[in-house]
Amino acid sequence: MSIALYILVMAGVTYLIRVIPFAFFRKKIKSVFLRSFLYYVPYAVLSAMTIPAIFYSTGNILTAVVGTITALVLAYVQMPLIVVALAASGSAFLTGCLIP
């Protein structure tokens, strides 16, 4: 198969994923349950993709846990995103340096 066919199939699948909801839901969704469910779907998908990556990225579970706890605490006290990311990375790195 040629690469052009692969690109065409990927473009078609991407297009269908975006068009199908518009085709089925032409009217405003009035169900409170369905609206709240759809509201939280992006957060759930992002969490499902991010959490495993956090714990497998360092190769050591302890460094991943320390970095995650650091990020959660700093995010809870509403620090800027760059501060949270740098502090979490730094704490995971320092923990990795301290562990033999």
C-alpha positions as CSV (number, residue, x, y, z in Angstrom):
1,M,0.0,0.0,0.0
2,S,1.2,3.5,-0.7
3,I,1.7,6.2,1.9
4,A,-0.9,8.3,0.2
5,L,-3.6,5.7,0.9
6,Y,-2.5,5.6,4.6
7,I,-2.8,9.4,4.8
8,L,-6.2,9.3,3.1
9,V,-7.6,6.7,5.5
10,M,-6.3,8.7,8.5
11,A,-7.8,11.9,7.2
12,G,-11.2,10.1,6.7
13,V,-11.2,8.6,10.2
14,T,-10.3,12.0,11.7
15,Y,-13.0,13.7,9.8
16,L,-15.6,11.1,10.7
17,I,-14.8,11.3,14.4
18,R,-15.5,15.0,14.3
19,V,-18.6,14.9,12.0
20,I,-20.5,12.1,13.6
21,P,-21.4,14.0,16.8
22,F,-22.7,16.9,14.7
23,A,-24.8,14.5,12.6
24,F,-26.5,12.8,15.6
25,F,-26.9,15.8,18.0
26,R,-28.5,18.5,15.9
27,K,-30.6,19.8,18.7
28,K,-29.4,21.1,22.0
29,I,-28.9,18.3,24.6
30,K,-31.5,18.8,27.3
31,S,-30.6,15.8,29.5
32,V,-28.8,17.1,32.6
33,F,-27.1,13.8,33.2
34,L,-25.8,13.5,29.6
35,R,-24.6,17.1,29.6
36,S,-22.7,16.6,32.9
37,F,-21.3,13.4,31.6
38,L,-20.1,15.0,28.4
39,Y,-18.7,17.9,30.4
40,Y,-16.3,15.6,32.3
41,V,-15.2,13.3,29.5
42,P,-12.2,15.5,28.4
43,Y,-10.9,15.5,32.0
44,A,-11.3,11.8,32.4
45,V,-9.6,11.1,29.1
46,L,-6.7,13.4,29.9
47,S,-6.3,11.8,33.3
48,A,-6.4,8.3,31.8
49,M,-3.6,9.2,29.4
50,T,-1.4,11.2,31.8
51,I,-1.4,9.2,35.1
52,P,0.2,6.1,33.6
53,A,2.8,8.2,31.8
54,I,3.7,9.9,35.0
55,F,4.5,6.6,36.8
56,Y,6.3,4.9,34.0
57,S,8.4,7.9,32.9
58,T,11.1,7.9,35.5
59,G,11.7,4.1,35.8
60,N,11.5,4.3,39.6
61,I,8.1,4.4,41.3
62,L,9.4,6.4,44.3
63,T,10.7,9.3,42.1
64,A,7.4,9.4,40.3
65,V,5.4,9.4,43.5
66,V,7.5,12.3,45.0
67,G,7.1,14.3,41.8
68,T,3.3,13.7,41.7
69,I,2.8,14.7,45.3
70,T,4.9,17.8,44.8
71,A,2.8,18.7,41.7
72,L,-0.5,18.0,43.5
73,V,0.4,20.1,46.5
74,L,1.6,23.1,44.5
75,A,-1.4,22.9,42.2
76,Y,-3.7,22.8,45.2
77,V,-2.2,26.1,46.5
78,Q,-2.7,27.5,43.0
79,M,0.8,28.0,41.9
80,P,1.4,28.8,38.2
81,L,1.7,25.9,35.9
82,I,5.4,26.5,35.1
83,V,6.2,26.5,38.8
84,V,4.3,23.2,39.3
85,A,6.0,21.5,36.4
86,L,9.6,22.7,37.3
87,A,9.2,21.8,41.0
88,A,7.7,18.4,40.2
89,S,10.5,17.6,37.7
90,G,13.1,18.9,40.1
91,S,11.9,17.0,43.1
92,A,11.7,13.8,41.0
93,F,15.3,14.4,39.8
94,L,16.6,15.1,43.2
95,T,14.9,12.1,44.6
96,G,16.5,10.0,41.9
97,C,19.9,11.4,42.7
98,L,19.5,10.6,46.4
99,I,18.4,7.0,45.9
100,P,21.3,4.6,45.3
